[in-house]
């Protein structure tokens, strides 16, 4: 496959940045999207040019670091997968592909396609944990009866990999789907009830402090989420927030 890549190049957070054109050949349909960028970077290295900086780690759809905006879509044209599981068979020979970083005020660009998503970490530090003592003579988790639907919903929420596709897709750069997934993960289980009130208030306050926008109610975040996190989690978070606010 022969492709034209239009890649966002930006030296640092202060640099203005721009799209730069690259021609690439010999790309196999079974290559992953990141392997294709690896091929490009090898060519750039051989020519003594600065390779394209991009985030990646597991390349197994688990860590969420590989987040890229491809042809105007978070993670590209496929559905239910992050960028590392996107394959070049989704494109055609001769295609022009636009590759950009996730854009949001709360996700400042570090270099090229790499953005700082530490805002997500700070939101989780604000309340995404439980205080149940898990050492010593603890009660076996299997002895605590949990409704099957609640367990399934909590597990579904826990599949969020924190990639930020919801933020990149939302025209308000809202992080509500991410925060809602983390709140729901614990709100549905008995171990998470202890600090439920403090959790939802702290996490939403931190989300607002980081500069994320409000929910647009368009549902684009759910569509682009590689794990299919449901909007029902946002409704649950809103209920939790209302209840916590009334408790003071």
Long-range contacts (C-beta under 8 A, 24 or more apart in sequence): 1-25, 1-26, 1-27, 1-28, 1-29, 1-88, 1-91, 1-92, 1-93, 1-94, 2-27, 2-93, 2-94, 3-27, 3-36, 3-91, 3-93, 3-94, 3-95, 3-96, 3-97, 4-95, 4-96, 4-97, 5-40, 5-96, 5-97, 5-99, 6-96, 6-97, 6-98, 6-99, 7-52, 7-99, 7-100, 7-112, 7-113, 8-99, 8-100, 8-101, 8-112, 8-113, 9-52, 9-112, 10-101, 10-109, 10-111, 10-112, 11-111, 12-110, 12-111, 13-108, 13-109, 13-110, 17-109, 19-98, 19-100, 27-88, 28-88, 29-87, 29-88, 29-89, 30-87, 30-88, 30-89, 31-87, 31-88, 32-59, 32-84, 32-85, 32-86, 32-87, 32-88, 33-68, 33-70, 33-76, 33-83, 33-84, 33-86, 33-87, 33-88, 34-59, 34-66, 34-83, 34-84, 36-88, 37-99, 52-112, 52-113, 53-110, 53-111, 53-112, 53-113, 53-114, 54-112, 54-113, 54-114, 55-113, 55-114, 55-115, 56-84, 58-84, 59-84, 60-84, 60-85, 61-85, 61-161, 61-226, 62-161, 63-161, 64-161, 64-162, 64-163, 64-164, 64-226, 65-163, 66-163, 67-102, 67-115, 67-117, 67-163, 67-164, 67-165, 67-168, 68-99, 68-100, 68-101, 68-102, 68-113, 69-98, 69-99, 69-100, 69-101, 69-102, 69-103, 69-168, 70-97, 70-98, 70-99, 70-100, 71-97, 71-98, 72-98, 73-169, 73-224, 74-102, 74-165, 74-168, 74-169, 74-224, 75-163, 75-165, 75-224, 75-226, 79-223, 80-226, 80-227, 80-228, 81-226, 82-161, 82-163, 82-165, 82-226, 85-226, 102-164, 102-165, 102-167, 102-168, 103-168, 103-173, 104-164, 104-167, 104-168, 104-173, 104-212, 105-173, 105-211, 106-167, 106-173, 106-175, 106-210, 106-211, 106-212, 107-164, 107-167, 107-168, 107-173, 115-164, 117-162, 117-164, 119-175, 119-210, 119-211, 119-212, 120-162, 120-164, 120-175, 120-178, 122-206, 122-210, 123-175, 123-178, 123-179, 123-182, 123-203, 123-206, 123-207, 123-210, 124-162, 124-182, 124-203, 125-206, 126-202, 126-203, 126-205, 126-206, 127-182, 127-183, 127-195, 127-198, 127-199, 127-200, 127-201, 127-202, 127-203, 127-206, 128-182, 128-185, 128-186, 128-199, 128-203, 130-186, 130-191, 130-192, 130-194, 130-195, 131-194, 131-195, 132-191, 132-194, 141-191, 144-190, 144-191, 146-189, 146-190, 150-188, 150-189, 151-188, 151-189, 153-184, 153-188, 153-232, 154-184, 154-185, 154-186, 154-188, 154-189, 156-229, 156-230, 157-181, 157-182, 157-184, 157-185, 157-188, 157-229, 157-233, 158-185, 159-227, 159-229, 160-185, 160-225, 160-227, 160-229, 161-226, 161-227, 163-226, 165-221, 165-224, 165-225, 165-226, 166-221, 166-222, 166-224, 166-225, 166-229, 167-212, 168-224, 169-220, 169-221, 169-223, 169-224, 170-213, 170-215, 170-216, 170-218, 170-220, 170-221, 171-216, 171-218, 171-220, 172-213, 172-214, 172-215, 172-216, 173-212, 173-213, 174-212, 174-213, 174-214, 174-215, 174-216, 174-221, 175-207, 175-210, 175-212, 176-207, 176-212, 176-214, 176-215, 176-221, 176-234, 176-237, 177-221, 177-222, 177-225, 177-229, 177-231, 177-233, 177-234, 179-203, 179-204, 179-207, 179-237, 180-229, 180-233, 180-234, 180-236, 180-237, 181-229, 181-233, 183-233, 183-236, 183-237, 183-240, 184-233, 184-236, 184-237, 187-236, 187-237, 187-240, 188-236, 196-240, 196-244, 197-243, 197-244, 197-247, 198-244, 200-237, 200-240, 200-241, 200-244, 201-241, 201-244, 201-245, 204-237, 204-241
